[in-house]
């Protein structure tokens, strides 16, 4: 009997985190400066944060609707909660990766 692997969103790999904050390098041509690459990386991180905030807002709206009796659909509430939870965990993992990279850079001896 095979046991299906469990999904554990809190165990994110570095590859997944790097993929989340990686800018679209194909959009850059050879004439653009490396500053544009950093700007693209920063824009990507900010967009991820904004998307996470949107999921958290949606979750709160669904909770209020359910609490006030405006909706009987617990499924939408569960989906909104899971989306917000996963997005928040992903955002925290990206933040932790960025902080670790910063610490490593600061510990480098010149």
FENLIN-V590967 format. One record per residue. N is the residue number from 1. RES is the residue in one small letter. PHI is phi as a letter, one per 40 degrees, with the letter a starting at -180 (999 if undefined). Layout:
N&RES&PHI, N&RES&PHI
This chain:
1&x&999, 2&x&c, 3&x&b, 4&x&c, 5&x&c, 6&x&c, 7&x&c, 8&x&b, 9&x&c, 10&x&c, 11&x&b, 12&x&c, 13&x&c, 14&x&c, 15&x&c, 16&x&c, 17&x&c, 18&x&c, 19&x&c, 20&x&c, 21&x&b, 22&x&c, 23&x&c, 24&x&c, 25&x&c, 26&x&c, 27&x&c, 28&x&c, 29&x&b, 30&x&c, 31&x&c, 32&x&c, 33&x&c, 34&x&c, 35&x&c, 36&x&c, 37&x&c, 38&x&c, 39&x&c, 40&x&c, 41&x&c, 42&x&c, 43&x&c, 44&x&c, 45&x&c, 46&x&c, 47&x&c, 48&x&c, 49&x&c, 50&x&c, 51&x&c, 52&x&c, 53&x&c, 54&x&c, 55&x&c, 56&x&c, 57&x&c, 58&x&c, 59&x&c, 60&x&c, 61&x&c, 62&x&c, 63&x&c, 64&x&c, 65&x&d, 66&x&c, 67&x&c, 68&x&c, 69&x&g, 70&x&c, 71&x&a, 72&x&b, 73&x&c, 74&x&c, 75&x&c, 76&x&c, 77&x&c, 78&x&c, 79&x&c, 80&x&c, 81&x&c, 82&x&c, 83&x&c, 84&x&c, 85&x&c, 86&x&c, 87&x&c, 88&x&c, 89&x&c, 90&x&c, 91&x&c, 92&x&c, 93&x&c, 94&x&c, 95&x&c, 96&x&c, 97&x&c, 98&x&c, 99&x&c, 100&x&c, 101&x&c, 102&x&c, 103&x&c, 104&x&c, 105&x&c, 106&x&c, 107&x&c, 108&x&c, 109&x&c, 110&x&c
